[in-house]
């Protein structure tokens, strides 16, 4: 199955803040800019899946209309990692000892008491298993940078723990509104 992954537009939040699964808005202007950018390179009529967080919803809805994709299929398994008490805190203000604990165990540590990377890998693996069972030739997914990295790891046919490890240590930058295509 061919997946077209789109990172949501830039959310309305200050720079340098941890926002994981916080439900943040995007500007209408940024949404329109990303929509105009991605619509021409995506296949029409392909099913469209999205994280239910509004920074994805505000792109997914008009994109589904533009591509005649039918109703958007929202799936909470596509949400970004939940950072617990770290949500909306400045990265620079987080306790150094906690950052060091996370660095020592990037897969199993629960930043801010939220999710760990292994849990996110389990969510994404379950989503992919369900998606593959639907028999689509291709699909469009509007989601988050962390989710995209995890989907890329899943496409490598790694075990769930190896998916988590791969996504955690290969944290390359993914631009807002960027489209990546991969074979699942």
PyMOL commands that set and color helices and strands:
alter all, ss='L'
color gray80, all
select helices_A, chain A and resi 28-39+54-66+76-78+84-86+91-93+96-104+111-113+117-133+145-154+160-169
alter helices_A, ss='H'
color red, helices_A
select strands_A, chain A and resi 2-7+47-50+73-74+138-143+179-183
alter strands_A, ss='S'
color yellow, strands_A
deselect
rebuild
show_as cartoon
